[in-house]
Amino acid sequence: MNKSLGFAAIILGLVTSARAELKLPAIISDHMVLQQKQTNPIWGWDTPGTKVTVTFAGQTKSGEAGADGKWTVKLDPVPANATPQVISISGTNKKDIQDVLVGEVWMCSGQSNMGFTISRERNGDLETAAGKSNTLRLIKVPLIGSQELKTDFTGAWKYSDADSIPSFTAVGFMFGRYLHDILGIPVGLIDNAWGGSAAEAWVRRESLEKDPRFALLMENTRQHEALLQTEKAKTDYAAAMEKWKKDVETAKAAHKTPPRAPQSPEAWLTGNARPGNIFDGVVYPTLGYGMKGVIWYQGETNAGRAYEYAQLFPFMIEQWRKEWKEGDFPFYWVQLADYMAEKPEPGESAWAELRESQTKTMKLPNTGQAVIDDLGEGRDIHPRNKHDVAARLVRWALVKDYGMKIPYRSPEFKSVDFKDNKADLTFDTFDTNLYTFDVDEARGFAVCGEDKVWHWAKGKVTGHNTIEVSSDQVAKPIAVRYAWADNPVCNVYGDDGLPLTPFRTDDFPMITKPAQPAATTKK
């Protein structure tokens, strides 16, 4: 009996010893960059009830591990510092975080056009050669979709060098390198972009469930989830896989491109479109890390639901700000590029509606968008020129957050005055003059009359912020649109090189507005 008790005590001691270990998340590790001039949370895990002390830059902060083992302390604001420092943390054991810098930290999020890497950018080799620096630090978050909150990830901060740069987000890297070189201080970049991702996957699911504006979205989600978890779904997938294998062999024999493999039910359930999946698996492990702001390039996946996006996108931004508890931090995004075939006649466009929903989101404080409807490629949803995208995006930060006096904002529609067969348009030009590229005529405009049939219109710049448009086919126009197409042909800029923001003066029903569900009659 005594031997048994002794053995049990040894085992208990080993278990307790194994649990009694100070642990830190990947985001808080060697080579990290702290955000300057603001409070920086530092957290980790230890045995419940353990006092944890954090020492950095002459300050000492203490916290206690809670019942779940998590502890958090907040470091006081410190100025930018390119001299490597150490964060010392003591709990059940001691850890030193080496080579810590202080500067500017930005998160780079979105779908594939943000995930598009430097190695694929048209000048990626030059960017890699020019971007080596031990004061520009990069970290990538693995893409894990989950309906359960993940508290950590596998990853590490790295110097910007020939090994880390090529696989990093091109837009994010060049945005960060501009800041690094212009401001002359350390910069840390967090890359968590996920190709093909839907905006709803980036939001905590519970918050979507509670908001009545997204009732249809969540009802469709629940139905889809239930369907994918049936035996029929599994059987159908197995049959589809067998057919696909045969189709692949047939394609190979005919020297043709083989078809894509069918998607498994599990792929969607753990993927990048299910509401909450990316928030739980990718965003949450970094939640609270001190940062200046977010740059975002996403929307292609939601284009078919542009009407909904006008509510969903600003909701996501508001939720992130609420979750981070850092106030209304800067949030800048890239508007959708031009894509798909150019159409001979003006008409409706889901992509144009998505761009409009993005523009409407600028009603939120500390937001801005880079207009790039001249940088896309009709045949490729992933245009290779990411340098100009990053350049337009970083202008927002340099002006709004770092006090520079440079052009940063595309001209925007302000008002319209209809007189006889003409429409006189006035724009907010933000200290620039309107300019037409390549030819004198202002192209990309369409007008309609009471019949709501759209016709191309001729445009003429009549002042530094005014344009007159008209069409021989519309005697009395009632509405004007500009760059209202998937792939618009348009040429109006400010003379600083920033393109005019696409717009419409009408409020006609959007083609992406969902049909109202049929009314039910109670008996």
C-alpha positions in Angstrom: 0.0 0.0 0.0 2.8 2.4 1.0 4.6 1.6 -2.2 1.5 2.3 -4.2 0.9 5.6 -2.5 4.5 6.5 -3.1 4.3 5.7 -6.7 1.1 7.7 -7.1 2.7 10.7 -5.4 5.6 10.5 -7.9 3.2 10.4 -10.8 1.2 13.3 -9.5 4.4 15.2 -9.0 5.4 14.6 -12.6 2.0 15.6 -13.9 2.1 18.8 -11.8 5.6 19.5 -12.9 4.7 19.1 -16.6 1.8 21.6 -16.1 3.9 24.1 -14.2 5.5 25.8 -17.1 5.4 29.3 -18.4 4.2 29.3 -22.0 4.0 32.2 -24.5 2.1 32.4 -27.8 3.9 32.5 -31.1 3.0 36.2 -31.7 5.0 37.1 -28.5 8.4 35.7 -29.3 12.0 36.6 -30.3 12.4 39.3 -33.0 8.9 40.7 -32.3 8.0 44.4 -32.8 6.0 46.3 -30.2 3.7 49.1 -31.3 5.2 52.4 -30.3 3.4 55.1 -28.2 0.5 52.8 -27.1 -0.2 50.2 -24.4 1.0 46.7 -25.4 -0.6 43.6 -23.9 1.7 40.7 -23.2 0.1 37.4 -22.4 0.7 33.7 -22.0 -0.2 30.7 -19.8 1.0 29.3 -16.5 -0.2 27.2 -13.6 -3.5 28.8 -12.3 -2.8 31.2 -9.5 0.8 31.8 -10.4 2.1 35.4 -10.2 3.8 36.4 -13.5 6.1 39.3 -13.7 7.1 41.1 -17.0 10.1 43.4 -17.2 10.9 45.6 -20.2 12.5 49.0 -20.8 12.7 50.0 -17.1 9.1 49.0 -16.3 7.9 46.0 -14.3 4.3 44.7 -14.6 2.7 41.8 -12.8 -0.4 39.6 -13.3 -1.8 36.3 -12.2 -2.7 33.2 -14.2 -6.5 32.7 -14.0 -8.4 29.4 -13.7 -7.7 28.7 -17.4 -4.0 29.4 -16.9 -4.0 32.6 -19.0 -2.4 35.8 -17.7 -2.1 39.2 -19.2 -0.1 42.3 -18.4 0.0 45.7 -20.2 3.2 47.5 -20.9 3.2 51.2 -20.8 3.7 53.1 -24.1 7.3 53.6 -25.2 8.7 55.4 -28.2 10.1 53.7 -31.3 13.5 52.1 -30.7 15.6 50.2 -33.3 18.0 48.9 -30.6 17.3 45.3 -29.7 15.9 44.9 -26.2 14.8 42.0 -24.0 11.4 41.3 -22.4 12.0 39.2 -19.3 9.1 37.1 -18.0 9.0 35.2 -14.7 6.4 32.7 -13.5 6.9 29.1 -12.6 10.0 29.4 -14.7 11.7 32.3 -16.6 11.7 33.2 -20.3 13.6 36.0 -22.1 12.2 37.3 -25.4 15.3 38.4 -27.3 15.8 41.1 -30.0 12.6 43.1 -29.4 12.2 46.3 -31.3 9.6 49.1 -31.0 8.0 50.7 -34.1 4.9 50.4 -36.2 2.8 47.2 -36.4 0.2 46.5 -39.2 -1.9 43.5 -39.9 -2.3 42.5 -43.5 -5.7 40.7 -44.1 -8.1 39.6 -46.8 -8.3 37.0 -49.5 -6.0 36.0 -52.4 -5.1 39.4 -53.7 -3.7 40.2 -50.2 -2.2 36.7 -50.0 -0.6 37.1 -53.4 3.1 36.8 -52.7 6.1 38.8 -53.5 7.5 35.9 -55.6 4.6 36.3 -58.0 4.7 40.1 -58.2 5.9 41.4 -61.5 9.0 43.1 -59.8 9.2 40.6 -57.0 12.9 39.8 -57.6 13.7 43.5 -57.2 11.5 43.9 -54.1 13.2 40.9 -52.5 16.7 42.3 -53.3 15.8 45.8 -52.0 13.8 44.7 -49.0 16.4 43.0 -46.8 16.4 44.6 -43.3 16.8 43.4 -39.7 14.4 46.2 -38.6 11.6 45.1 -40.8 10.0 42.0 -39.2 7.5 39.6 -40.7 5.2 36.9 -39.3 2.7 34.6 -41.0 -0.3 33.1 -39.4 -1.3 29.6 -40.6 -4.7 29.2 -42.2 -6.9 27.2 -39.9 -10.7 27.2 -40.1 -12.5 26.4 -36.9 -15.7 26.8 -35.0 -13.7 26.7 -31.8 -11.4 29.6 -30.6 -7.7 28.8 -31.2 -5.4 30.5 -28.7 -2.1 30.0 -30.5 -0.5 29.1 -33.9 2.7 27.7 -35.2 4.9 30.6 -36.5 7.7 32.9 -35.7 8.8 36.5 -36.3 11.5 36.7 -39.0 13.8 39.3 -40.4 12.9 40.6 -43.8 15.4 38.7 -46.0 15.7 36.5 -49.1 14.1 33.6 -47.2 11.1 35.3 -45.7 10.2 38.0 -48.3 9.2 35.8 -51.4 6.4 34.0 -49.5 5.0 37.1 -47.8 2.0 39.1 -49.0 3.2 41.5 -51.8 0.8 44.3 -50.9 1.5 44.0 -47.2 5.3 43.8 -47.6 5.5 46.8 -50.0 3.1 48.8 -47.8 5.3 48.0 -44.8 8.6 48.7 -46.6 7.4 52.1 -47.6 6.6 52.9 -43.9 9.9 51.5 -42.8 12.0 53.5 -45.3 10.0 56.7 -45.1 9.6 56.9 -41.3 13.0 55.4 -40.5 11.7 53.2 -37.7 11.2 49.5 -37.2 8.0 47.9 -38.7 6.3 44.6 -37.9 3.9 43.0 -40.4 1.4 40.3 -39.6 0.2 38.3 -42.7 -3.0 36.3 -42.1 -4.6 36.6 -45.6 -6.6 33.6 -46.8 -7.3 33.2 -50.5 -11.0 32.9 -51.5 -12.2 33.9 -48.0 -15.6 35.3 -47.4 -16.1 38.3 -45.1 -18.4 36.5 -42.8 -15.7 34.0 -42.0 -13.6 36.8 -40.5 -16.3 37.7 -37.9 -17.1 36.0 -34.6 -20.0 33.8 -35.3 -22.0 34.7 -32.2 -22.0 38.4 -33.2 -23.4 37.5 -36.6 -26.1 35.3 -35.0 -27.2 38.2 -32.8 -27.6 40.8 -35.5 -31.0 40.6 -37.4 -29.4 42.1 -40.5 -27.6 38.8 -41.1 -30.6 36.5 -40.3 -30.7 35.2 -44.0 -27.0 34.7 -44.1 -27.0 32.6 -40.9 -30.1 30.7 -41.8 -28.5 29.7 -45.1 -25.4 28.7 -43.2 -27.2 26.4 -40.8 -29.0 24.7 -43.7 -25.8 24.2 -45.6 -24.0 22.8 -42.5 -26.8 20.4 -41.9 -26.8 19.2 -45.5 -23.0 18.7 -45.6 -23.1 16.5 -42.5 -25.6 14.0 -43.8 -24.8 10.6 -45.1 -26.1 11.5 -48.5 -23.5 14.3 -48.7 -20.7 11.8 -48.0 -22.1 9.3 -50.5 -22.5 12.0 -53.2 -18.9 13.1 -52.6 -17.5 9.6 -52.9 -19.4 9.2 -56.2 -18.2 12.5 -57.4 -14.6 11.5 -56.6 -14.9 8.3 -58.6 -16.3 10.2 -61.6 -13.5 12.8 -61.3 -10.8 10.1 -61.3 -12.2 8.8 -64.6 -12.5 12.2 -66.0 -8.8 12.9 -65.2 -7.7 9.8 -67.0 -9.8 10.8 -70.0 -8.4 14.3 -70.0 -4.8 13.0 -69.8 -5.4 10.6 -72.7 -6.7 13.5 -74.8 -3.8 15.8 -73.6 -6.3 18.2 -72.1 -6.3 20.0 -68.8 -7.9 17.7 -66.1 -10.9 19.0 -64.3 -10.7 20.2 -60.7 -11.4 17.7 -57.9 -14.8 18.0 -56.2 -14.8 19.7 -52.8 -15.4 17.4 -49.8 -18.0 18.4 -47.2 -15.3 18.7 -44.7 -13.4 21.2 -46.9 -16.2 23.8 -46.5 -16.9 23.0 -42.8 -13.2 23.7 -42.0 -12.6 26.2 -44.8 -12.6 29.9 -45.5 -16.3 30.7 -46.1 -18.1 29.3 -43.1 -19.1 32.2 -40.7 -16.6 32.5 -37.8 -14.1 30.0 -39.1 -11.3 32.5 -39.8 -12.0 34.6 -36.8 -11.7 31.6 -34.5 -8.8 29.9 -36.2 -6.7 32.8 -37.5 -7.6 36.1 -36.0 -8.3 35.1 -32.4 -4.7 33.8 -31.7 -3.4 37.3 -32.4 -6.3 39.2 -30.8 -5.1 42.0 -28.6 -1.6 42.2 -30.0 -0.6 45.9 -30.1 -0.8 47.3 -33.6 -1.3 50.5 -35.4 -4.0 49.3 -37.8 -5.1 46.9 -40.6 -4.8 46.9 -44.4 -7.4 44.8 -46.2 -7.9 43.5 -49.7 -11.0 41.3 -50.0 -14.4 41.3 -51.6 -14.3 39.2 -54.7 -15.9 36.2 -52.9 -18.7 38.5 -51.6 -19.4 40.2 -55.0 -22.5 38.2 -55.6 -23.8 39.5 -52.3 -22.7 43.1 -52.7 -26.0 44.4 -51.2 -25.3 42.5 -48.0 -21.6 43.5 -48.0 -22.7 47.1 -47.5 -23.7 46.0 -44.0 -21.4 43.1 -43.4 -18.1 44.9 -44.2 -18.5 47.8 -41.8 -19.9 45.4 -39.2 -16.7 43.3 -39.5 -14.5 46.4 -39.0 -16.6 47.6 -36.0 -16.4 44.1 -34.5 -12.6 43.9 -34.8 -12.2 47.3 -33.2 -14.5 46.2 -30.4 -12.6 42.9 -29.9 -9.1 44.6 -30.0 -10.1 47.3 -27.4 -7.7 49.8 -29.0 -10.4 52.2 -30.2 -11.1 53.1 -33.8 -7.7 52.0 -35.1 -7.0 52.7 -38.8 -8.5 50.4 -41.3 -7.6 50.9 -45.0 -8.7 48.6 -47.9 -8.2 48.1 -51.6 -11.3 48.5 -53.8 -11.9 45.7 -56.3 -9.8 45.9 -59.4 -11.1 45.8 -63.0 -11.7 42.2 -64.0 -13.5 40.0 -66.6 -14.5 41.0 -70.1 -15.1 44.6 -71.2 -18.7 44.9 -72.2 -19.8 46.9 -75.3 -22.9 48.4 -73.6 -23.4 49.9 -70.2 -25.5 48.0 -67.7 -25.6 46.3 -64.3 -22.6 44.8 -62.5 -22.2 42.9 -59.2 -18.6 44.0 -59.0 -19.6 47.6 -59.4 -22.1 47.2 -56.6 -19.4 45.6 -54.4 -17.2 48.6 -55.1 -20.0 50.9 -54.1 -20.5 49.0 -50.8 -16.8 49.4 -50.1 -17.0 53.2 -50.8 -20.0 53.4 -48.4 -17.9 51.9 -45.7 -15.8 55.0 -45.6 -18.6 56.5 -43.4 -16.8 54.8 -40.5 -14.0 56.8 -38.8 -10.4 56.2 -39.6 -11.1 54.3 -42.8 -10.0 54.8 -46.4 -9.8 53.0 -49.7 -7.3 52.7 -52.6 -9.1 52.8 -55.9 -7.5 50.5 -58.5 -10.0 50.1 -61.3 -7.1 50.8 -63.7 -4.6 48.2 -62.3 -6.5 44.9 -63.0 -6.2 42.3 -65.7 -9.4 41.2 -67.5 -8.3 37.6 -67.8 -6.8 37.2 -64.3 -8.5 37.9 -61.0 -5.0 38.2 -59.5 -3.3 41.2 -61.3 0.5 41.1 -60.9 1.0 44.8 -60.3 0.8 44.9 -56.6 3.4 47.7 -56.2 1.0 50.4 -57.3 -1.7 48.9 -55.1 0.5 49.2 -52.1 1.7 52.7 -53.1 -1.9 54.0 -53.2 -2.8 52.2 -49.9 0.2 53.5 -48.0 -0.6 57.1 -48.9 -3.6 56.9 -46.5 -1.4 55.9 -43.6 1.3 58.4 -44.3 -1.2 61.2 -44.4 -3.7 60.2 -41.8 -1.5 58.5 -39.3 2.0 60.0 -39.8 1.3 63.6 -40.8 2.7 63.7 -44.2 1.4 66.3 -46.8 1.0 64.2 -50.0 -1.9 63.3 -52.3 -3.7 60.3 -50.8 -7.4 60.2 -51.7 -9.1 59.6 -55.1 -11.6 62.2 -56.3 -15.2 61.4 -55.3 -18.6 62.3 -56.6 -20.2 65.2 -54.8 -23.3 66.4 -56.7 -25.1 66.5 -60.0 -27.2 69.1 -61.7 -29.4 68.1 -64.7 -30.1 70.7 -67.3 -31.9 69.8 -70.5 -29.9 67.1 -72.1 -26.8 67.5 -70.0 -25.6 66.5 -66.5 -23.1 68.8 -64.7 -21.1 66.8 -62.2 -19.2 68.2 -59.2 -16.5 66.3 -57.3 -14.5 66.4 -54.1 -11.0 66.5 -55.5 -8.9 66.9 -52.3 -6.6 69.6 -53.6 -6.1 68.1 -57.0 -7.4 68.9 -60.5 -9.4 66.5 -62.7 -7.4 65.1 -65.5 -8.2 62.7 -68.4 -5.6 60.1 -69.3 -4.6 59.5 -72.9 -7.3 61.6 -74.6 -9.2 64.8 -73.9 -12.6 63.1 -73.6 -13.7 61.9 -70.2 -14.6 58.3 -70.8 -16.5 55.8 -68.7 -19.7 57.7 -68.2 -23.2 56.4 -68.9 -26.6 58.2 -68.6 -30.2 57.1 -68.6 -33.6 58.8 -68.9 -36.9 57.9 -67.3 -36.9 54.6 -69.2 -33.8 53.6 -67.1 -32.0 52.3 -70.3 -28.3 53.1 -70.0 -26.3 54.7 -72.9 -22.7 55.7 -73.1 -22.2 59.4 -72.6 -19.5 61.8 -73.7 -17.7 63.6 -70.9 -15.8 66.9 -70.8 -13.8 68.4 -68.0 -15.1 71.9 -67.5 -13.3 72.9 -64.4 -10.8 71.7 -61.8 -13.6 69.7 -60.1 -16.4 69.6 -62.7 -17.3 67.4 -65.7 -20.2 67.8 -68.1 -21.7 64.6 -69.7 -24.4 64.0 -72.3 -25.6 61.5 -74.8 -27.3 62.0 -78.2 -29.6 59.1 -77.3 -30.9 60.5 -74.0 -32.8 63.8 -74.4 -33.4 64.3 -70.7 -31.0 62.3 -68.4 -32.1 61.6 -64.8 -29.0 59.6 -63.7 -25.3 59.2 -64.3 -22.9 56.3 -63.6 -19.1 56.2 -63.9 -16.9 53.1 -64.2 -20.0 51.0 -63.5 -18.9 47.6 -64.9 -16.9 44.5 -63.9 -14.1 45.8 -66.1 -14.7 49.5 -66.8 -13.1 51.5 -69.5 -12.5 54.8 -67.9 -9.9 57.5 -67.8 -10.6 60.2 -65.2 -7.9 60.9 -62.6 -6.8 63.6 -60.3 -3.6 65.2 -61.8 -1.8 63.5 -58.9 -2.4 60.1 -60.6 -5.2 58.8 -58.3 -8.2 57.6 -60.3 -11.8 58.9 -59.9 -13.8 56.7 -57.5 -16.6 54.8 -59.4 -20.1 56.1 -58.5 -23.7 56.3 -59.5 -26.2 59.1 -58.9 -29.2 56.8 -58.9 -30.7 54.6 -56.2 -32.2 52.0 -58.5 -32.6 48.5 -56.9 -29.3 46.6 -56.8 -29.1 43.3 -58.7 -27.4 41.7 -55.7 -30.3 42.5 -53.3 -31.7 39.1 -52.2 -35.3 38.4 -53.1 -37.7 38.8 -50.2 -38.9 35.4 -48.9 -42.4 34.5 -49.8 -44.9 35.5 -47.2 -46.5 32.7 -45.2 -50.2 32.7 -44.4 -51.2 31.6 -40.9 -54.1 29.3 -40.7 
